[in-house]
Amino acid sequence: MTKQKLSIIIGLMTTLVGSIGTMAQEAPQDWANLKHFQEANTLLNTTEKVPNRVVFMGNSITTGWLDARPDFFKGKPYINRGISGQTTPQMLIRFRQDVIDLKPKVVVILAGTNDIAGNTGPSTIEMIVDNIKNMAELAHSNNIKVVLSSTLPVYDYPWRPGLEPAQKIITLNTYLREYAEANGHIYLDYFTAMADDRNGLPKKYANDEVHPTVEGYKAMEPLVESAIAKALE
């Protein structure tokens, strides 16, 4: 090998190593967004006994609830811990700090639609169910009552069209119902109350047919209140 060729190879290797180093530095490290609620969790007085505290764990549907219907949460021991776009593995990672450490009596878990949409990569129904089971088991082992919400109906995702999620959501919800009933958890069935004849979410409940409007949340509120009351019995 000539000195010229060796010099070229060394130059290419140096460039490659430098690029890898730059990519590593630029890669996001907080994949589960643990920092999102750290300050709020610190400010929340978890040492003081708060009767019947309820944590809502979820994604944009949960955090959007607080934005669209703040009065629903006002004056109640409800803590909203939704993060937009999140999938069940991300929620599982932050479940201890954002749920267990807040010492609630009840956790309401609403998750799964972003997994089906592939927000953090391909995910099977079994993977989604396993992650939700893990959250439920963590809660149960810490004496927290569990409300497992059905995934809301979706006919198509505007940001990822063509995935045909409706039947996948029905299958997911069947597994969640069976698991909840077998393990003494409360199953919260939003799907049946909100689905249209396509097994999607009608525009009267969601302009984009995914994220509820005020009317959508109004339809959900009595259902979740009833589920929480059952969990607290």
Stockholm file with secondary structure:
# STOCKHOLM 1.0

chainA/1-233         MTKQKLSIIIGLMTTLVGSIGTMAQEAPQDWANLKHFQEANTLLNTTEKVPNRVVFMGNSITTGWLDARPDFFKGKPYINRGISGQTTPQMLIRFRQDVIDLKPKVVVILAGTNDIAGNTGPSTIEMIVDNIKNMAELAHSNNIKVVLSSTLPVYDYPWRPGLEPAQKIITLNTYLREYAEANGHIYLDYFTAMADDRNGLPKKYANDEVHPTVEGYKAMEPLVESAIAKALE
#=GR chainA/1-233 SS CCHHHHHHHHHHHHHHHHHHHHHHHHSCSCTTCTTTTHHHHHHSCSSSCCTTCEEEEESHHHHHHHHHCHHHHTTSSEEEEECTTCCHHHHHHHHHHHTGGGCCSEEEECCCHHHHTTTTSCCCHHHHHHHHHHHHHHHHHTTCEEEEECCCCCSCBTTBTTCCHHHHHHHHHHHHHHHHHHHTCEEECHHHHHCCTTSSCCTTTCTTSSSCCHHHHHHHHHHHHHHHHHHHC
#=GC SS_cons         CCHHHHHHHHHHHHHHHHHHHHHHHHSCSCTTCTTTTHHHHHHSCSSSCCTTCEEEEESHHHHHHHHHCHHHHTTSSEEEEECTTCCHHHHHHHHHHHTGGGCCSEEEECCCHHHHTTTTSCCCHHHHHHHHHHHHHHHHHTTCEEEEECCCCCSCBTTBTTCCHHHHHHHHHHHHHHHHHHHTCEEECHHHHHCCTTSSCCTTTCTTSSSCCHHHHHHHHHHHHHHHHHHHC
//
